[in-house]
């Protein structure tokens, strides 16, 4: 006789993995500004550039100095946007864990599972596990029961 799968337990375990993934994403998003600062620091340091075999004229009226400054600005802007996107995704992933735990917002959970495919390989594993677990009839019943107690008509498709 086959033992029935405990979907409630699997959803709770999945929620914990979402919390861990969110924390991991926040840690990774903190690395981006550090790397950006190192790049900009090296660009503005003639000794660091010479050690890499790049000779740049750093006199104030040099056209190369202006190009290096413009490139450094682009690196800072790109790094800032990447940090913001990564931190937002990490926080939303942790929120999806909370939604899984409370059996709310299944569409948000599925959307974030798809976005978590960016974090290779653990995001891929998390997304596939989420989709497999969320399509089970028991998970659909749990989310529907929660939606009915809140008075909302949200169900899984």
N, C-alpha and C positions, 0 to 999 in steps of 0.2 A: 504494500500500500504506500502510495506516494504521500510524503508529508507536505501539507500546504505551506506555501511560502508566506512568511510574515512581512507583508509589504510595509506595514507601519514601522517596523524595526528598520527595514531597509531605507525608508524615507528619512528616519532620524539619523541613521549613519551617514546618509548622503548629505544631510544638513551639516553635520560636523565636518565633512570633507569640503563643503562650500566655505565654511568658516576658515578652515586651514588654507584653502586656495586664496581667499581674500587677504589673509595675513601675509601669505607668500607674495602675492601681487603687490601689497604695500611695501614690503621689503625691497622687491625688485624696482619699484617706482622710485625708491630713494637712491638707487644706484645711478639713475639717469642724470640728476643734477651734479653728482660728484664727477662723473665722466665728462660732462659738459664743462665743468669748471677746470678740469685738467687740460682739456683741449684748448680752451681759451687762454689759460695760463701759459701753455706751451707756445701758442701762436704769438703771444706778446713778449716772449722771452727769447732774445737773440741767441743765447747760449744753447738753449734747448733745440732751437731750429738748426743751428750749426752742427750739433751732435748727430742730427738726422741727415746731414749732408745738404741741408737747404740753406743757401745764403740769401738773405733778404736784407735789402737796404732799409734800415730802421730810422733814417733821418726824418724829421717831421714833415718835410715837403716832398718826400718820396711817393711816387704813385703806387709802389708796392705796399707801403705802409697803409695807404688808404684801402687797398684791396684786401689786405689782411684784416683790417678793422671791420670792413663790411662782411667778410666771411665769418669773423668771430661773432658779429651781431646775428647773422643767420643761424649759426650754431646755437647761440643762446635761445633764440626764438623757437627753433625746432626742438631743442631739449626741453624747454618750458612746456610746449604743447604736448610733447610725448609724456612728460611727467604728469601733466593734468589728465590726459586720457588714461594712462595706466593706473593712476590713483583712483580715478572715478570708476573704472572697471573693477578694481579690487574692492572698493567699498560696495558697489552694487552686487558683487559676487557674495560678499558677506551678508548683505541684505536678502539675497535670494536664499541663503541658508536659513535665515530667520523665517522667510516665507514658507520654505519647505517644512520647517519645524511646526509652524502654525497651520499648515495645509491651506495656504492662501496664494492667490495670484499665480496660477499655473502658467499663464501666457508669459509672464515676466520671467519665471523660472526657465521656461524653454528658450526664450530669447537670450537670456544670459548664458545658458548652456551652449548655445550656438556661438556667442561672442567669446566664450572661454576656449574655443578651439585655437585661439591665438597663442595661448600658453601651452607650448608643446613640451613634453608629452602628457603632463598630468591633466591639462585642460581638455585634451581629446578624450582621455579615459573618463574624466568627470562628465563630459557631455554625452558620450555614448551610454554611460551608466544611467544618467538622468533620463535620457529618452527611453531607454528600455524599461526603467522602473515606472516612469510616468504613464506609459501606455498600458500598464496592467489594469485590469478591471477593478481590482481592489484599490489602487491608488486613485483612480477616477471616482470611485465611490467615496473615498475619504475626503477628497477635495470638494465633491458635490455636497456631501453632508455638511462640511464646514461652511460652504457658500449658502446653504439653506438656513443654517442657524444664524447667519449674519444678515439674512434677508436679500442677499444678492443672487442673481441668476447666472453667475459665472460657472461654466463647466468646461471640462477638457474636450477638445475636438478630436 
